[in-house]
Amino acid sequence: FLQGMAFAALAFHFSAEENRESAQLFVCDALAILPGYLPACAGVQVQPVLDSLGELQDRLHAADMTQSLNVISSVRALRFSAGVAA
């Protein structure tokens, strides 16, 4: 789970740096791992992270290479389960 979250964080980091190739690699890695932890792991809701990664992946595959990637926030993707201390 932590490796998948690290891959997601790296995908968001590289997208903020407009490094499309590295962002795509880490999106794929994160999407290969994180679905196995639905709906939540360690108090973190996984679906919002997957949704943000999917949005990022769509932008990476868009034909318009001039479209900025840094509009997708990794902070927006983090949701914690009720009753679990962060």
PyMOL Python script that loads the backbone (N, CA, C, O; Angstrom):
from pymol import cmd

cmd.read_pdbstr("""\
ATOM      1  N   PHE A   1       0.828  -1.191   0.000  1.00  0.00           N
ATOM      2  CA  PHE A   1       0.000   0.000   0.000  1.00  0.00           C
ATOM      3  C   PHE A   1       0.871   1.253   0.000  1.00  0.00           C
ATOM      4  O   PHE A   1       0.637   2.187  -0.766  1.00  0.00           O
ATOM      5  N   LEU A   2       1.875   1.256   0.869  1.00  0.00           N
ATOM      6  CA  LEU A   2       2.746   2.434   0.933  1.00  0.00           C
ATOM      7  C   LEU A   2       3.507   2.646  -0.369  1.00  0.00           C
ATOM      8  O   LEU A   2       3.719   3.787  -0.782  1.00  0.00           O
ATOM      9  N   GLN A   3       3.910   1.587  -1.005  1.00  0.00           N
ATOM     10  CA  GLN A   3       4.597   1.718  -2.284  1.00  0.00           C
ATOM     11  C   GLN A   3       3.647   2.323  -3.325  1.00  0.00           C
ATOM     12  O   GLN A   3       4.052   3.192  -4.098  1.00  0.00           O
ATOM     13  N   GLY A   4       2.413   1.879  -3.348  1.00  0.00           N
ATOM     14  CA  GLY A   4       1.428   2.431  -4.272  1.00  0.00           C
ATOM     15  C   GLY A   4       1.177   3.908  -4.008  1.00  0.00           C
ATOM     16  O   GLY A   4       1.059   4.695  -4.948  1.00  0.00           O
ATOM     17  N   MET A   5       1.094   4.291  -2.737  1.00  0.00           N
ATOM     18  CA  MET A   5       0.897   5.698  -2.392  1.00  0.00           C
ATOM     19  C   MET A   5       2.129   6.525  -2.767  1.00  0.00           C
ATOM     20  O   MET A   5       2.005   7.669  -3.203  1.00  0.00           O
ATOM     21  N   ALA A   6       3.313   5.939  -2.596  1.00  0.00           N
ATOM     22  CA  ALA A   6       4.539   6.645  -3.000  1.00  0.00           C
ATOM     23  C   ALA A   6       4.555   6.852  -4.513  1.00  0.00           C
ATOM     24  O   ALA A   6       4.940   7.920  -4.990  1.00  0.00           O
ATOM     25  N   PHE A   7       4.140   5.838  -5.268  1.00  0.00           N
ATOM     26  CA  PHE A   7       4.060   5.981  -6.721  1.00  0.00           C
ATOM     27  C   PHE A   7       3.072   7.079  -7.096  1.00  0.00           C
ATOM     28  O   PHE A   7       3.335   7.874  -7.999  1.00  0.00           O
ATOM     29  N   ALA A   8       1.939   7.123  -6.407  1.00  0.00           N
ATOM     30  CA  ALA A   8       0.943   8.170  -6.682  1.00  0.00           C
ATOM     31  C   ALA A   8       1.532   9.545  -6.391  1.00  0.00           C
ATOM     32  O   ALA A   8       1.375  10.474  -7.183  1.00  0.00           O
ATOM     33  N   ALA A   9       2.207   9.673  -5.258  1.00  0.00           N
ATOM     34  CA  ALA A   9       2.817  10.963  -4.904  1.00  0.00           C
ATOM     35  C   ALA A   9       3.843  11.379  -5.958  1.00  0.00           C
ATOM     36  O   ALA A   9       3.907  12.549  -6.335  1.00  0.00           O
ATOM     37  N   LEU A  10       4.634  10.438  -6.427  1.00  0.00           N
ATOM     38  CA  LEU A  10       5.620  10.755  -7.466  1.00  0.00           C
ATOM     39  C   LEU A  10       4.946  11.145  -8.782  1.00  0.00           C
ATOM     40  O   LEU A  10       5.424  12.035  -9.485  1.00  0.00           O
ATOM     41  N   ALA A  11       3.848  10.488  -9.113  1.00  0.00           N
ATOM     42  CA  ALA A  11       3.111  10.844 -10.322  1.00  0.00           C
ATOM     43  C   ALA A  11       2.627  12.283 -10.240  1.00  0.00           C
ATOM     44  O   ALA A  11       2.754  13.036 -11.206  1.00  0.00           O
ATOM     45  N   PHE A  12       2.069  12.675  -9.088  1.00  0.00           N
ATOM     46  CA  PHE A  12       1.592  14.045  -8.917  1.00  0.00           C
ATOM     47  C   PHE A  12       2.769  15.033  -8.925  1.00  0.00           C
ATOM     48  O   PHE A  12       2.663  16.127  -9.478  1.00  0.00           O
ATOM     49  N   HIS A  13       3.877  14.640  -8.313  1.00  0.00           N
ATOM     50  CA  HIS A  13       5.055  15.504  -8.292  1.00  0.00           C
ATOM     51  C   HIS A  13       5.554  15.766  -9.714  1.00  0.00           C
ATOM     52  O   HIS A  13       5.767  16.915 -10.101  1.00  0.00           O
ATOM     53  N   PHE A  14       5.737  14.698 -10.486  1.00  0.00           N
ATOM     54  CA  PHE A  14       6.256  14.865 -11.836  1.00  0.00           C
ATOM     55  C   PHE A  14       5.269  15.605 -12.735  1.00  0.00           C
ATOM     56  O   PHE A  14       5.680  16.315 -13.653  1.00  0.00           O
ATOM     57  N   SER A  15       3.973  15.445 -12.476  1.00  0.00           N
ATOM     58  CA  SER A  15       3.007  16.206 -13.280  1.00  0.00           C
ATOM     59  C   SER A  15       3.118  17.696 -12.963  1.00  0.00           C
ATOM     60  O   SER A  15       2.980  18.530 -13.857  1.00  0.00           O
ATOM     61  N   ALA A  16       3.364  18.036 -11.698  1.00  0.00           N
ATOM     62  CA  ALA A  16       3.545  19.449 -11.333  1.00  0.00           C
ATOM     63  C   ALA A  16       4.794  20.024 -11.988  1.00  0.00           C
ATOM     64  O   ALA A  16       4.857  21.223 -12.263  1.00  0.00           O
ATOM     65  N   GLU A  17       5.777  19.183 -12.237  1.00  0.00           N
ATOM     66  CA  GLU A  17       7.012  19.604 -12.903  1.00  0.00           C
ATOM     67  C   GLU A  17       6.895  19.536 -14.426  1.00  0.00           C
ATOM     68  O   GLU A  17       7.848  19.834 -15.145  1.00  0.00           O
ATOM     69  N   GLU A  18       5.711  19.137 -14.909  1.00  0.00           N
ATOM     70  CA  GLU A  18       5.441  18.979 -16.344  1.00  0.00           C
ATOM     71  C   GLU A  18       6.328  17.913 -16.995  1.00  0.00           C
ATOM     72  O   GLU A  18       6.637  17.995 -18.183  1.00  0.00           O
ATOM     73  N   ASN A  19       6.729  16.923 -16.213  1.00  0.00           N
ATOM     74  CA  ASN A  19       7.522  15.805 -16.715  1.00  0.00           C
ATOM     75  C   ASN A  19       6.547  14.672 -17.042  1.00  0.00           C
ATOM     76  O   ASN A  19       6.288  13.797 -16.215  1.00  0.00           O
ATOM     77  N   ARG A  20       6.020  14.708 -18.249  1.00  0.00           N
ATOM     78  CA  ARG A  20       4.963  13.781 -18.663  1.00  0.00           C
ATOM     79  C   ARG A  20       5.412  12.314 -18.658  1.00  0.00           C
ATOM     80  O   ARG A  20       4.662  11.438 -18.230  1.00  0.00           O
ATOM     81  N   GLU A  21       6.607  12.054 -19.123  1.00  0.00           N
ATOM     82  CA  GLU A  21       7.066  10.664 -19.220  1.00  0.00           C
ATOM     83  C   GLU A  21       7.159  10.020 -17.832  1.00  0.00           C
ATOM     84  O   GLU A  21       6.664   8.912 -17.628  1.00  0.00           O
ATOM     85  N   SER A  22       7.785  10.704 -16.890  1.00  0.00           N
ATOM     86  CA  SER A  22       7.916  10.149 -15.540  1.00  0.00           C
ATOM     87  C   SER A  22       6.559  10.069 -14.849  1.00  0.00           C
ATOM     88  O   SER A  22       6.273   9.100 -14.146  1.00  0.00           O
ATOM     89  N   ALA A  23       5.722  11.089 -15.049  1.00  0.00           N
ATOM     90  CA  ALA A  23       4.388  11.066 -14.447  1.00  0.00           C
ATOM     91  C   ALA A  23       3.616   9.845 -14.939  1.00  0.00           C
ATOM     92  O   ALA A  23       2.970   9.160 -14.147  1.00  0.00           O
ATOM     93  N   GLN A  24       3.678   9.569 -16.243  1.00  0.00           N
ATOM     94  CA  GLN A  24       2.953   8.422 -16.796  1.00  0.00           C
ATOM     95  C   GLN A  24       3.453   7.107 -16.215  1.00  0.00           C
ATOM     96  O   GLN A  24       2.653   6.225 -15.902  1.00  0.00           O
ATOM     97  N   LEU A  25       4.758   6.967 -16.069  1.00  0.00           N
ATOM     98  CA  LEU A  25       5.313   5.736 -15.488  1.00  0.00           C
ATOM     99  C   LEU A  25       4.777   5.498 -14.081  1.00  0.00           C
ATOM    100  O   LEU A  25       4.385   4.382 -13.739  1.00  0.00           O
ATOM    101  N   PHE A  26       4.762   6.551 -13.267  1.00  0.00           N
ATOM    102  CA  PHE A  26       4.321   6.385 -11.887  1.00  0.00           C
ATOM    103  C   PHE A  26       2.810   6.268 -11.768  1.00  0.00           C
ATOM    104  O   PHE A  26       2.322   5.625 -10.838  1.00  0.00           O
ATOM    105  N   VAL A  27       2.053   6.870 -12.680  1.00  0.00           N
ATOM    106  CA  VAL A  27       0.599   6.666 -12.698  1.00  0.00           C
ATOM    107  C   VAL A  27       0.317   5.184 -12.935  1.00  0.00           C
ATOM    108  O   VAL A  27      -0.483   4.578 -12.223  1.00  0.00           O
ATOM    109  N   CYS A  28       0.971   4.611 -13.929  1.00  0.00           N
ATOM    110  CA  CYS A  28       0.762   3.189 -14.239  1.00  0.00           C
ATOM    111  C   CYS A  28       1.133   2.293 -13.063  1.00  0.00           C
ATOM    112  O   CYS A  28       0.415   1.346 -12.743  1.00  0.00           O
ATOM    113  N   ASP A  29       2.254   2.598 -12.426  1.00  0.00           N
ATOM    114  CA  ASP A  29       2.682   1.797 -11.270  1.00  0.00           C
ATOM    115  C   ASP A  29       1.668   1.892 -10.131  1.00  0.00           C
ATOM    116  O   ASP A  29       1.313   0.880  -9.528  1.00  0.00           O
ATOM    117  N   ALA A  30       1.206   3.100  -9.840  1.00  0.00           N
ATOM    118  CA  ALA A  30       0.239   3.296  -8.753  1.00  0.00           C
ATOM    119  C   ALA A  30      -1.076   2.594  -9.074  1.00  0.00           C
ATOM    120  O   ALA A  30      -1.673   1.961  -8.203  1.00  0.00           O
ATOM    121  N   LEU A  31      -1.531   2.704 -10.328  1.00  0.00           N
ATOM    122  CA  LEU A  31      -2.791   2.069 -10.715  1.00  0.00           C
ATOM    123  C   LEU A  31      -2.702   0.545 -10.726  1.00  0.00           C
ATOM    124  O   LEU A  31      -3.726  -0.135 -10.663  1.00  0.00           O
ATOM    125  N   ALA A  32      -1.503   0.014 -10.805  1.00  0.00           N
ATOM    126  CA  ALA A  32      -1.327  -1.436 -10.741  1.00  0.00           C
ATOM    127  C   ALA A  32      -1.424  -1.958  -9.306  1.00  0.00           C
ATOM    128  O   ALA A  32      -1.763  -3.123  -9.093  1.00  0.00           O
ATOM    129  N   ILE A  33      -1.132  -1.113  -8.333  1.00  0.00           N
ATOM    130  CA  ILE A  33      -1.077  -1.547  -6.939  1.00  0.00           C
ATOM    131  C   ILE A  33      -2.313  -1.164  -6.137  1.00  0.00           C
ATOM    132  O   ILE A  33      -2.894  -2.006  -5.452  1.00  0.00           O
ATOM    133  N   LEU A  34      -2.717   0.090  -6.215  1.00  0.00           N
ATOM    134  CA  LEU A  34      -3.721   0.627  -5.291  1.00  0.00           C
ATOM    135  C   LEU A  34      -5.121   0.008  -5.375  1.00  0.00           C
ATOM    136  O   LEU A  34      -5.791  -0.067  -4.345  1.00  0.00           O
ATOM    137  N   PRO A  35      -5.596  -0.435  -6.534  1.00  0.00           N
ATOM    138  CA  PRO A  35      -6.939  -1.031  -6.538  1.00  0.00           C
ATOM    139  C   PRO A  35      -7.076  -2.241  -5.613  1.00  0.00           C
ATOM    140  O   PRO A  35      -8.186  -2.575  -5.199  1.00  0.00           O
ATOM    141  N   GLY A  36      -5.993  -2.884  -5.292  1.00  0.00           N
ATOM    142  CA  GLY A  36      -6.024  -4.021  -4.372  1.00  0.00           C
ATOM    143  C   GLY A  36      -6.306  -3.625  -2.937  1.00  0.00           C
ATOM    144  O   GLY A  36      -6.476  -4.493  -2.081  1.00  0.00           O
ATOM    145  N   TYR A  37      -6.358  -2.338  -2.656  1.00  0.00           N
ATOM    146  CA  TYR A  37      -6.571  -1.852  -1.295  1.00  0.00           C
ATOM    147  C   TYR A  37      -7.892  -1.105  -1.136  1.00  0.00           C
ATOM    148  O   TYR A  37      -8.085  -0.381  -0.159  1.00  0.00           O
ATOM    149  N   LEU A  38      -8.808  -1.281  -2.106  1.00  0.00           N
ATOM    150  CA  LEU A  38     -10.130  -0.661  -1.999  1.00  0.00           C
ATOM    151  C   LEU A  38     -10.930  -1.338  -0.902  1.00  0.00           C
ATOM    152  O   LEU A  38     -10.763  -2.544  -0.717  1.00  0.00           O
ATOM    153  N   PRO A  39     -11.771  -0.662  -0.175  1.00  0.00           N
ATOM    154  CA  PRO A  39     -12.082   0.755  -0.294  1.00  0.00           C
ATOM    155  C   PRO A  39     -11.137   1.655   0.501  1.00  0.00           C
ATOM    156  O   PRO A  39     -11.033   2.851   0.231  1.00  0.00           O
ATOM    157  N   ALA A  40     -10.441   1.063   1.493  1.00  0.00           N
ATOM    158  CA  ALA A  40      -9.557   1.895   2.325  1.00  0.00           C
ATOM    159  C   ALA A  40      -8.454   1.028   2.914  1.00  0.00           C
ATOM    160  O   ALA A  40      -8.594  -0.186   3.066  1.00  0.00           O
ATOM    161  N   CYS A  41      -7.359   1.691   3.237  1.00  0.00           N
ATOM    162  CA  CYS A  41      -6.249   1.019   3.904  1.00  0.00           C
ATOM    163  C   CYS A  41      -5.593   2.016   4.837  1.00  0.00           C
ATOM    164  O   CYS A  41      -5.350   3.162   4.457  1.00  0.00           O
ATOM    165  N   ALA A  42      -5.311   1.592   6.040  1.00  0.00           N
ATOM    166  CA  ALA A  42      -4.645   2.431   7.035  1.00  0.00           C
ATOM    167  C   ALA A  42      -5.379   3.756   7.235  1.00  0.00           C
ATOM    168  O   ALA A  42      -4.763   4.788   7.502  1.00  0.00           O
ATOM    169  N   GLY A  43      -6.701   3.708   7.103  1.00  0.00           N
ATOM    170  CA  GLY A  43      -7.504   4.904   7.309  1.00  0.00           C
ATOM    171  C   GLY A  43      -7.566   5.838   6.118  1.00  0.00           C
ATOM    172  O   GLY A  43      -8.206   6.887   6.193  1.00  0.00           O
ATOM    173  N   VAL A  44      -6.920   5.483   5.023  1.00  0.00           N
ATOM    174  CA  VAL A  44      -6.926   6.316   3.815  1.00  0.00           C
ATOM    175  C   VAL A  44      -7.923   5.729   2.823  1.00  0.00           C
ATOM    176  O   VAL A  44      -7.847   4.546   2.490  1.00  0.00           O
ATOM    177  N   GLN A  45      -8.854   6.551   2.352  1.00  0.00           N
ATOM    178  CA  GLN A  45      -9.789   6.120   1.316  1.00  0.00           C
ATOM    179  C   GLN A  45      -9.043   6.083  -0.012  1.00  0.00           C
ATOM    180  O   GLN A  45      -8.463   7.084  -0.434  1.00  0.00           O
ATOM    181  N   VAL A  46      -9.061   4.945  -0.656  1.00  0.00           N
ATOM    182  CA  VAL A  46      -8.263   4.729  -1.859  1.00  0.00           C
ATOM    183  C   VAL A  46      -8.949   5.259  -3.121  1.00  0.00           C
ATOM    184  O   VAL A  46      -8.265   5.714  -4.038  1.00  0.00           O
ATOM    185  N   GLN A  47     -10.280   5.211  -3.189  1.00  0.00           N
ATOM    186  CA  GLN A  47     -10.965   5.610  -4.423  1.00  0.00           C
ATOM    187  C   GLN A  47     -10.682   7.045  -4.850  1.00  0.00           C
ATOM    188  O   GLN A  47     -10.476   7.271  -6.042  1.00  0.00           O
ATOM    189  N   PRO A  48     -10.658   8.037  -3.949  1.00  0.00           N
ATOM    190  CA  PRO A  48     -10.322   9.394  -4.399  1.00  0.00           C
ATOM    191  C   PRO A  48      -8.915   9.503  -5.007  1.00  0.00           C
ATOM    192  O   PRO A  48      -8.697  10.289  -5.929  1.00  0.00           O
ATOM    193  N   VAL A  49      -7.986   8.735  -4.504  1.00  0.00           N
ATOM    194  CA  VAL A  49      -6.626   8.728  -5.069  1.00  0.00           C
ATOM    195  C   VAL A  49      -6.674   8.134  -6.476  1.00  0.00           C
ATOM    196  O   VAL A  49      -6.065   8.665  -7.405  1.00  0.00           O
ATOM    197  N   LEU A  50      -7.406   7.026  -6.623  1.00  0.00           N
ATOM    198  CA  LEU A  50      -7.536   6.408  -7.941  1.00  0.00           C
ATOM    199  C   LEU A  50      -8.237   7.337  -8.924  1.00  0.00           C
ATOM    200  O   LEU A  50      -7.860   7.398 -10.095  1.00  0.00           O
ATOM    201  N   ASP A  51      -9.249   8.058  -8.460  1.00  0.00           N
ATOM    202  CA  ASP A  51      -9.951   9.009  -9.332  1.00  0.00           C
ATOM    203  C   ASP A  51      -9.005  10.100  -9.826  1.00  0.00           C
ATOM    204  O   ASP A  51      -9.028  10.454 -11.005  1.00  0.00           O
ATOM    205  N   SER A  52      -8.178  10.633  -8.935  1.00  0.00           N
ATOM    206  CA  SER A  52      -7.232  11.684  -9.323  1.00  0.00           C
ATOM    207  C   SER A  52      -6.158  11.143 -10.260  1.00  0.00           C
ATOM    208  O   SER A  52      -5.740  11.828 -11.194  1.00  0.00           O
ATOM    209  N   LEU A  53      -5.714   9.922 -10.011  1.00  0.00           N
ATOM    210  CA  LEU A  53      -4.736   9.302 -10.920  1.00  0.00           C
ATOM    211  C   LEU A  53      -5.352   9.081 -12.297  1.00  0.00           C
ATOM    212  O   LEU A  53      -4.686   9.274 -13.314  1.00  0.00           O
ATOM    213  N   GLY A  54      -6.617   8.677 -12.331  1.00  0.00           N
ATOM    214  CA  GLY A  54      -7.305   8.494 -13.606  1.00  0.00           C
ATOM    215  C   GLY A  54      -7.438   9.806 -14.363  1.00  0.00           C
ATOM    216  O   GLY A  54      -7.259   9.847 -15.581  1.00  0.00           O
ATOM    217  N   GLU A  55      -7.753  10.878 -13.643  1.00  0.00           N
ATOM    218  CA  GLU A  55      -7.841  12.201 -14.273  1.00  0.00           C
ATOM    219  C   GLU A  55      -6.479  12.618 -14.832  1.00  0.00           C
ATOM    220  O   GLU A  55      -6.385  13.155 -15.936  1.00  0.00           O
ATOM    221  N   LEU A  56      -5.435  12.363 -14.056  1.00  0.00           N
ATOM    222  CA  LEU A  56      -4.088  12.678 -14.527  1.00  0.00           C
ATOM    223  C   LEU A  56      -3.740  11.853 -15.756  1.00  0.00           C
ATOM    224  O   LEU A  56      -3.172  12.373 -16.716  1.00  0.00           O
ATOM    225  N   GLN A  57      -4.075  10.588 -15.729  1.00  0.00           N
ATOM    226  CA  GLN A  57      -3.783   9.722 -16.874  1.00  0.00           C
ATOM    227  C   GLN A  57      -4.516  10.215 -18.122  1.00  0.00           C
ATOM    228  O   GLN A  57      -3.953  10.194 -19.217  1.00  0.00           O
ATOM    229  N   ASP A  58      -5.763  10.656 -17.968  1.00  0.00           N
ATOM    230  CA  ASP A  58      -6.506  11.199 -19.106  1.00  0.00           C
ATOM    231  C   ASP A  58      -5.796  12.422 -19.679  1.00  0.00           C
ATOM    232  O   ASP A  58      -5.693  12.569 -20.897  1.00  0.00           O
ATOM    233  N   ARG A  59      -5.311  13.291 -18.813  1.00  0.00           N
ATOM    234  CA  ARG A  59      -4.590  14.481 -19.280  1.00  0.00           C
ATOM    235  C   ARG A  59      -3.279  14.112 -19.964  1.00  0.00           C
ATOM    236  O   ARG A  59      -2.874  14.753 -20.933  1.00  0.00           O
ATOM    237  N   LEU A  60      -2.626  13.084 -19.458  1.00  0.00           N
ATOM    238  CA  LEU A  60      -1.369  12.648 -20.068  1.00  0.00           C
ATOM    239  C   LEU A  60      -1.594  12.083 -21.465  1.00  0.00           C
ATOM    240  O   LEU A  60      -0.727  12.203 -22.331  1.00  0.00           O
ATOM    241  N   HIS A  61      -2.745  11.472 -21.685  1.00  0.00           N
ATOM    242  CA  HIS A  61      -3.049  10.878 -22.984  1.00  0.00           C
ATOM    243  C   HIS A  61      -3.729  11.865 -23.933  1.00  0.00           C
ATOM    244  O   HIS A  61      -3.955  11.547 -25.101  1.00  0.00           O
ATOM    245  N   ALA A  62      -4.051  13.050 -23.442  1.00  0.00           N
ATOM    246  CA  ALA A  62      -4.716  14.042 -24.281  1.00  0.00           C
ATOM    247  C   ALA A  62      -3.818  14.428 -25.449  1.00  0.00           C
ATOM    248  O   ALA A  62      -2.595  14.488 -25.322  1.00  0.00           O
ATOM    249  N   ALA A  63      -4.436  14.682 -26.562  1.00  0.00           N
ATOM    250  CA  ALA A  63      -3.671  15.057 -27.752  1.00  0.00           C
ATOM    251  C   ALA A  63      -3.009  16.422 -27.602  1.00  0.00           C
ATOM    252  O   ALA A  63      -1.982  16.691 -28.224  1.00  0.00           O
ATOM    253  N   ASP A  64      -3.599  17.282 -26.779  1.00  0.00           N
ATOM    254  CA  ASP A  64      -3.074  18.634 -26.594  1.00  0.00           C
ATOM    255  C   ASP A  64      -1.945  18.609 -25.570  1.00  0.00           C
ATOM    256  O   ASP A  64      -2.188  18.645 -24.364  1.00  0.00           O
ATOM    257  N   MET A  65      -0.725  18.549 -26.053  1.00  0.00           N
ATOM    258  CA  MET A  65       0.440  18.468 -25.169  1.00  0.00           C
ATOM    259  C   MET A  65       0.739  19.803 -24.493  1.00  0.00           C
ATOM    260  O   MET A  65       1.602  19.875 -23.619  1.00  0.00           O
ATOM    261  N   THR A  66       0.032  20.859 -24.891  1.00  0.00           N
ATOM    262  CA  THR A  66       0.259  22.163 -24.266  1.00  0.00           C
ATOM    263  C   THR A  66      -0.601  22.349 -23.022  1.00  0.00           C
ATOM    264  O   THR A  66      -0.407  23.305 -22.271  1.00  0.00           O
ATOM    265  N   GLN A  67      -1.552  21.441 -22.796  1.00  0.00           N
ATOM    266  CA  GLN A  67      -2.413  21.539 -21.616  1.00  0.00           C
ATOM    267  C   GLN A  67      -1.599  21.252 -20.360  1.00  0.00           C
ATOM    268  O   GLN A  67      -0.910  20.235 -20.268  1.00  0.00           O
ATOM    269  N   SER A  68      -1.688  22.154 -19.403  1.00  0.00           N
ATOM    270  CA  SER A  68      -0.921  22.012 -18.171  1.00  0.00           C
ATOM    271  C   SER A  68      -1.404  20.813 -17.365  1.00  0.00           C
ATOM    272  O   SER A  68      -2.599  20.518 -17.325  1.00  0.00           O
ATOM    273  N   LEU A  69      -0.473  20.133 -16.732  1.00  0.00           N
ATOM    274  CA  LEU A  69      -0.808  18.990 -15.884  1.00  0.00           C
ATOM    275  C   LEU A  69      -0.963  19.369 -14.420  1.00  0.00           C
ATOM    276  O   LEU A  69      -1.571  18.625 -13.650  1.00  0.00           O
ATOM    277  N   ASN A  70      -0.425  20.504 -14.031  1.00  0.00           N
ATOM    278  CA  ASN A  70      -0.334  20.818 -12.596  1.00  0.00           C
ATOM    279  C   ASN A  70      -1.644  21.284 -11.973  1.00  0.00           C
ATOM    280  O   ASN A  70      -1.642  21.751 -10.834  1.00  0.00           O
ATOM    281  N   VAL A  71      -2.754  21.170 -12.681  1.00  0.00           N
ATOM    282  CA  VAL A  71      -4.038  21.551 -12.106  1.00  0.00           C
ATOM    283  C   VAL A  71      -4.627  20.437 -11.251  1.00  0.00           C
ATOM    284  O   VAL A  71      -5.620  20.654 -10.558  1.00  0.00           O
ATOM    285  N   ILE A  72      -4.036  19.259 -11.289  1.00  0.00           N
ATOM    286  CA  ILE A  72      -4.531  18.131 -10.500  1.00  0.00           C
ATOM    287  C   ILE A  72      -3.776  18.105  -9.180  1.00  0.00           C
ATOM    288  O   ILE A  72      -2.554  17.957  -9.144  1.00  0.00           O
ATOM    289  N   SER A  73      -4.511  18.248  -8.125  1.00  0.00           N
ATOM    290  CA  SER A  73      -3.900  18.338  -6.800  1.00  0.00           C
ATOM    291  C   SER A  73      -3.899  16.988  -6.095  1.00  0.00           C
ATOM    292  O   SER A  73      -4.938  16.337  -5.986  1.00  0.00           O
ATOM    293  N   SER A  74      -2.744  16.577  -5.622  1.00  0.00           N
ATOM    294  CA  SER A  74      -2.676  15.336  -4.851  1.00  0.00           C
ATOM    295  C   SER A  74      -3.349  15.507  -3.497  1.00  0.00           C
ATOM    296  O   SER A  74      -3.841  14.531  -2.931  1.00  0.00           O
ATOM    297  N   VAL A  75      -3.382  16.716  -2.972  1.00  0.00           N
ATOM    298  CA  VAL A  75      -4.023  16.963  -1.675  1.00  0.00           C
ATOM    299  C   VAL A  75      -5.521  16.713  -1.784  1.00  0.00           C
ATOM    300  O   VAL A  75      -6.134  16.189  -0.853  1.00  0.00           O
ATOM    301  N   ARG A  76      -6.106  17.080  -2.902  1.00  0.00           N
ATOM    302  CA  ARG A  76      -7.532  16.861  -3.132  1.00  0.00           C
ATOM    303  C   ARG A  76      -7.872  15.372  -3.068  1.00  0.00           C
ATOM    304  O   ARG A  76      -8.990  15.006  -2.704  1.00  0.00           O
ATOM    305  N   ALA A  77      -6.926  14.523  -3.415  1.00  0.00           N
ATOM    306  CA  ALA A  77      -7.166  13.090  -3.477  1.00  0.00           C
ATOM    307  C   ALA A  77      -7.174  12.419  -2.111  1.00  0.00           C
ATOM    308  O   ALA A  77      -7.701  11.315  -1.976  1.00  0.00           O
ATOM    309  N   LEU A  78      -6.608  13.052  -1.106  1.00  0.00           N
ATOM    310  CA  LEU A  78      -6.503  12.408   0.209  1.00  0.00           C
ATOM    311  C   LEU A  78      -7.790  12.564   1.005  1.00  0.00           C
ATOM    312  O   LEU A  78      -8.259  13.674   1.254  1.00  0.00           O
ATOM    313  N   ARG A  79      -8.343  11.432   1.394  1.00  0.00           N
ATOM    314  CA  ARG A  79      -9.531  11.376   2.250  1.00  0.00           C
ATOM    315  C   ARG A  79      -9.268  10.313   3.292  1.00  0.00           C
ATOM    316  O   ARG A  79      -8.726   9.250   2.990  1.00  0.00           O
ATOM    317  N   PHE A  80      -9.655  10.605   4.516  1.00  0.00           N
ATOM    318  CA  PHE A  80      -9.428   9.664   5.599  1.00  0.00           C
ATOM    319  C   PHE A  80     -10.751   9.096   6.073  1.00  0.00           C
ATOM    320  O   PHE A  80     -11.768   9.790   6.071  1.00  0.00           O
ATOM    321  N   SER A  81     -10.738   7.844   6.476  1.00  0.00           N
ATOM    322  CA  SER A  81     -11.932   7.189   6.989  1.00  0.00           C
ATOM    323  C   SER A  81     -12.296   7.766   8.350  1.00  0.00           C
ATOM    324  O   SER A  81     -11.420   8.123   9.138  1.00  0.00           O
ATOM    325  N   ALA A  82     -13.573   7.853   8.612  1.00  0.00           N
ATOM    326  CA  ALA A  82     -14.055   8.392   9.896  1.00  0.00           C
ATOM    327  C   ALA A  82     -13.568   7.524  11.052  1.00  0.00           C
ATOM    328  O   ALA A  82     -13.537   6.296  10.960  1.00  0.00           O
ATOM    329  N   GLY A  83     -13.195   8.178  12.125  1.00  0.00           N
ATOM    330  CA  GLY A  83     -12.774   7.474  13.327  1.00  0.00           C
ATOM    331  C   GLY A  83     -11.347   7.001  13.323  1.00  0.00           C
ATOM    332  O   GLY A  83     -10.930   6.302  14.247  1.00  0.00           O
ATOM    333  N   VAL A  84     -10.594   7.354  12.326  1.00  0.00           N
ATOM    334  CA  VAL A  84      -9.186   6.955  12.248  1.00  0.00           C
ATOM    335  C   VAL A  84      -8.341   8.198  12.370  1.00  0.00           C
ATOM    336  O   VAL A  84      -8.507   9.145  11.602  1.00  0.00           O
ATOM    337  N   ALA A  85      -7.435   8.204  13.331  1.00  0.00           N
ATOM    338  CA  ALA A  85      -6.548   9.341  13.521  1.00  0.00           C
ATOM    339  C   ALA A  85      -5.559   9.421  12.362  1.00  0.00           C
ATOM    340  O   ALA A  85      -4.989   8.409  11.953  1.00  0.00           O
ATOM    341  N   ALA A  86      -5.363  10.610  11.844  1.00  0.00           N
ATOM    342  CA  ALA A  86      -4.445  10.780  10.717  1.00  0.00           C
ATOM    343  C   ALA A  86      -3.017  10.885  11.172  1.00  0.00           C
ATOM    344  O   ALA A  86      -2.116  11.032  10.347  1.00  0.00           O
TER     345      ALA A  86
END
""", "prot")
cmd.dss("prot")
cmd.show_as("cartoon", "prot")
cmd.util.cbc("prot")
cmd.orient("prot")
